[in-house]
């Protein structure tokens, strides 16, 4: 793959493009080629950015070309055939049956279809409704989500490394040793019949995938085989995640960037008004650095997690109704997910990540409300 083209499309390694991938998709069963998976990941990223229930995205053919190796496949027919292959490819998504250790398996096509505009050289790709719902609802309290660095993932030249990247990242923030049953991995990759012998599976899938992941510079991975009798039953992946970037903690400056992007389609006067509101709010937030910060409900924390909370969120004013709402939502999601009534050390990382994202979500809602109020005051 041409990495220069990839970086032109997605930016430098420092300018991260993150796909917040719903864990139901991470753990789904499907089997693609390397190029099919690159395109599928790009489409998920595009669908994630769409709003207002638009079940499609537009992709210029040049964006597809940068993900495709063979020149003959970069033609209009080649891209059209590639998208058609995703339409007919199956993905199996699990839904746990409440109160039981069993699942319902939903079977869909990866996309719903595509339209090519000859004048613009643009493909409009239609999303499968269920996949679109998952990629939009990436903070689902029941399943959670995994942040995927597209610069890293799309630069890989091994499909199994791409899939293993997801399956390890889903746990690498909380575990150093991640265990998967051999049969479970084969099932997730839909290769039970292709590699029936463990030796072949190890040689063709596990070893090359780990080698590729280690070569990215974002991981140090080793693995240990666990046997039941003479058979390798499961694999312990010993993972050191070297990606230190904060995908969840977004400071006020990053929120400004996000909101300014939302305003790109606004007229110049309106955009400037919203920027002024954000800049004013930024100054207010920067002042809220008191040591004795307000905590909406201290009793839900243990002594240790309360200390961490005050340290991690010292710059957030939780007297603000939007921030208090973010706090309440994060607490509710954590309690429901872990079935607890107090946030202990085992739940804090999940709570922190959820609250970080809820803060961003509610901050943007606040800016929109302030902008709307100002416009109403101006014209009415």
Buried (B, 14 or more C-beta within 10 A) or exposed (E): BEEEBBBEBBEEBEEBBBBBBBBBBBBBBBBBEBBBBBBBBBBBBBBBEBEEEEBBBBBEBEBBBBBBEEEEBBBEEBBBEBBEBBBEBEBBBBEEEEEEEEEEEBEBBBBBBBEBEEEEEBBBBBBBEEBBBBBBEBBBBEBBBBBBBBBBBBBBBBBBBBBBBBBBBBBBBEBEEBEBEBEBBBEBBBBEEEBEEBEEBBEBBBEBBBEBBBEBEBBEBEBEBEEEEEEBEBBBBEBEBEBEEEBBBBEBEEBBEEBBEBBEEBEEEEBEBBBEBBEEBBEEBEEBEEEEBBBBEEEBBBEEBBEBBBEBBEBBBBEBEBBBBBBBBBBEBBBEBBEBEEBEEEBBEBBBBBBBBBBBBBBBEBBBEBBEEBEEEEEE
